[in-house]
């Protein structure tokens, strides 16, 4: 067959496609452990950042060590607020070590319906969620970090909110994934905006949600309200909706009540 014939051209193209596919597949398989490690480190960094335990100069090794010694990762049944037992997780088909919380929302056996409008943009959430208990070197609970998500203007915002050990006071908030407009809704990443959160009262003694993210310039109660993002009303509303949902009885409310009761009885 002549190399410059149509058949020859098609054959060369086919061989190149096969070779490229093999190279890409081998690279993907070879890089998978590194990708998983980086994803794990990124999550650990964000949990520690929300808890106020991350320093800018912390290396990957220091992040991993801090997470190991300061953070107790648990999986919670959101309906009951109880920490899921090994038997319960096994029955639900969950391996605690590699639980795909986001993927669980699409599986009937692992999700749950929520009231219409409770979390705009979602009709279901996962039934089981990770939580991260922050502990002192002596083993005392210093706080808890909760994964949160909800709709902004252009994207699903995904992040963590940290509470002090009283479960009523914010310790920090961070978003690790979103597609909001840079300079507007994207300011959820701005350290100056996030600096408003520590010390805010998020729940009262009865577990009612107090925290509100107000339209920019409309804060009337410094104790329970956060000034919103200027020029980004929809993103501001989205953050308000998702934070209030995840702290309510439809979100982590039952777990926070259980944690508070346990801390009081242990104290």
C-alpha positions in Angstrom: 0.0 0.0 0.0 1.3 3.4 -0.9 2.1 5.6 2.0 0.4 8.6 0.4 -2.8 6.8 -0.5 -6.1 7.3 1.3 -5.8 3.8 2.9 -2.3 4.5 4.1 -3.3 7.8 5.6 -6.2 6.2 7.4 -4.0 3.4 8.7 -1.4 5.9 10.0 -4.1 7.9 11.7 -5.6 4.8 13.3 -2.2 3.6 14.6 -1.5 7.1 16.1 -4.9 7.1 17.8 -4.2 3.7 19.3 -0.7 4.7 20.5 -2.0 8.0 22.0 -4.8 6.2 23.7 -2.4 3.7 25.3 -0.1 6.5 26.4 -3.0 8.5 28.0 -4.3 5.4 29.7 -1.0 4.5 31.1 -0.4 8.0 32.3 -3.8 8.2 33.9 -3.3 4.9 35.8 0.2 5.9 36.8 -0.8 9.4 38.1 -3.9 8.2 39.9 -2.1 7.6 43.3 -0.6 11.1 43.1 -3.9 12.7 42.2 -5.6 10.9 45.1 -2.9 12.0 47.5 -3.1 15.6 46.3 -6.9 15.6 46.7 -6.6 14.2 50.2 -4.0 16.9 51.1 -6.2 19.6 49.7 -9.1 18.5 51.8 -6.9 18.3 54.9 -5.6 21.8 54.2 -9.1 23.2 53.9 -10.4 21.5 57.1 -7.4 22.8 59.0 -7.8 26.3 57.5 -11.5 26.4 58.6 -10.5 25.3 62.1 -7.8 28.0 62.3 -5.0 25.4 62.5 -3.3 26.0 59.2 -0.2 28.1 58.8 0.8 29.6 55.4 4.2 28.0 55.7 3.0 24.5 56.5 4.5 21.8 54.2 2.5 18.8 52.9 4.1 16.7 55.6 3.2 19.2 58.3 -0.4 19.3 57.0 -0.7 15.5 57.1 0.8 15.4 60.6 -1.5 18.1 61.9 -4.6 16.5 60.5 -3.6 13.1 62.0 -3.0 14.5 65.5 -5.7 17.2 65.6 -8.6 15.9 63.6 -10.9 13.0 64.3 -12.8 12.2 61.1 -16.2 10.6 61.6 -19.2 9.6 59.5 -22.5 10.8 60.7 -26.1 9.7 59.9 -27.7 13.1 59.1 -31.2 11.9 59.9 -30.4 10.9 63.5 -27.3 12.9 64.2 -25.5 9.8 65.4 -22.0 8.7 64.5 -22.5 5.7 62.2 -21.3 2.4 63.5 -19.1 0.0 61.4 -22.1 -2.3 61.1 -24.4 0.5 59.9 -21.9 1.6 57.3 -21.3 -1.9 56.1 -25.0 -2.4 55.7 -25.2 0.8 53.7 -22.4 -0.3 51.5 -20.0 2.4 52.7 -16.2 1.9 53.1 -15.3 4.6 55.6 -11.8 5.0 54.1 -12.9 6.0 50.6 -16.4 7.2 51.1 -17.5 9.3 48.1 -19.9 11.7 49.8 -20.7 13.7 46.7 -21.4 10.5 44.7 -23.7 9.3 47.4 -26.3 11.9 46.5 -27.0 10.2 43.2 -27.5 6.7 44.8 -31.0 5.9 46.1 -29.6 3.7 48.9 -27.4 6.5 50.1 -29.4 9.7 49.7 -32.4 11.3 51.4 -35.1 13.8 50.3 -35.2 17.2 51.8 -38.1 19.6 52.0 -38.7 21.6 48.8 -36.8 24.9 48.9 -34.8 23.9 52.0 -31.5 24.0 50.0 -32.3 25.8 46.7 -31.0 23.8 43.7 -31.2 20.5 45.6 -34.0 18.0 46.3 -31.8 15.4 47.9 -28.6 15.2 50.0 -26.4 12.3 51.0 -27.7 10.5 54.1 -24.2 10.1 55.6 -21.7 12.9 55.9 -18.2 13.3 57.1 -17.5 15.6 60.0 -14.2 16.6 61.5 -13.8 16.9 65.3 -10.9 19.2 66.3 -9.2 18.0 69.4 -6.5 19.4 71.7 -3.3 17.4 72.5 -5.1 16.3 75.7 -8.0 14.9 73.7 -10.5 17.6 74.6 -12.9 18.7 71.9 -12.0 22.2 70.6 -14.6 22.4 67.9 -16.0 20.7 64.8 -15.6 21.3 61.0 -18.6 20.6 58.8 -18.7 20.2 55.0 -21.2 22.5 53.4 -22.4 23.2 49.9 -25.1 25.0 48.0 -25.9 27.0 44.8 -24.4 30.4 44.1 -24.9 32.4 40.9 -22.9 30.2 38.5 -21.9 27.2 40.5 -22.1 24.9 43.4 -20.1 26.4 46.3 -18.3 23.7 48.3 -16.6 24.4 51.6 -16.3 24.0 55.3 -17.6 25.8 58.4 -15.9 25.4 61.7 -17.7 25.8 65.0 -16.3 26.2 68.5 -16.8 23.4 71.1 -20.1 25.0 72.2 -21.5 24.3 68.7 -23.1 27.8 68.7 -20.1 30.0 67.7 -18.4 30.2 64.3 -14.7 29.6 64.3 -14.1 30.0 60.5 -15.4 29.4 57.0 -13.7 28.5 53.8 -14.8 27.5 50.2 -12.5 25.2 48.3 -14.5 25.0 45.1 -16.8 27.4 43.2 -17.2 29.1 39.8 -18.4 32.5 41.0 -17.5 35.8 39.2 -13.9 37.0 40.1 -14.1 40.3 42.0 -17.8 39.8 42.8 -19.1 36.5 44.1 -15.6 35.1 43.9 -14.8 37.3 46.9 -16.0 34.4 49.1 -12.2 33.5 48.9 -11.2 36.9 50.1 -9.4 36.7 53.6 -11.0 40.0 54.6 -14.5 38.7 54.0 -13.8 35.4 55.7 -12.4 37.3 58.7 -16.0 38.3 59.6 -17.0 34.8 60.5 -15.0 33.9 63.7 -17.0 34.7 66.8 -20.4 35.0 65.1 -23.3 33.3 67.0 -24.7 30.8 64.6 -27.3 28.9 66.9 -29.1 29.7 70.1 -29.6 27.4 73.1 -32.6 25.7 71.5 -30.7 24.9 68.3 -32.4 27.6 66.2 -30.2 29.0 63.4 -29.2 32.6 64.1 -26.5 33.3 61.5 -27.5 35.4 58.5 -25.5 36.7 55.5 -27.0 40.0 54.7 -27.0 42.1 51.5 -23.9 44.3 51.5 -24.3 47.2 53.9 -27.4 45.9 55.6 -25.9 44.4 58.8 -27.9 45.5 61.9 -26.6 42.8 64.4 -22.9 42.3 64.5 -23.2 39.2 66.7 -25.3 37.1 64.3 -24.9 38.8 60.8 -22.2 38.8 58.2 -21.9 41.6 55.7 -22.5 40.2 52.2 -20.5 40.5 49.0 -20.8 43.9 47.3 -22.3 43.6 43.8 -23.0 39.8 44.3 -26.5 39.6 45.8 -27.2 36.1 44.3 -24.0 34.6 45.6 -24.6 36.3 49.0 -28.1 34.8 49.1 -26.6 31.4 48.1 -24.1 31.5 51.0 -26.8 32.5 53.4 -29.1 29.7 52.2 -26.5 27.0 52.4 -25.0 27.9 55.8 -28.5 28.2 57.4 -29.6 24.9 55.9 -26.5 22.9 57.0 -26.8 24.3 60.6 -30.5 23.5 60.8 -32.4 20.3 61.8 -32.4 19.3 58.1 -28.6 19.4 58.0 -26.2 19.0 61.0 -28.6 20.2 63.7 -29.2 16.8 65.2 -25.5 16.0 65.2 -24.6 19.3 66.8 -27.3 18.7 69.5 -25.9 15.3 70.2 -22.3 16.6 70.3 -23.3 19.4 72.7 -25.1 17.0 75.0 -22.1 14.7 75.0 -19.8 17.5 75.9 -22.0 18.6 78.8 -22.2 15.1 80.2 -18.5 14.5 79.8 -17.8 17.9 81.4 
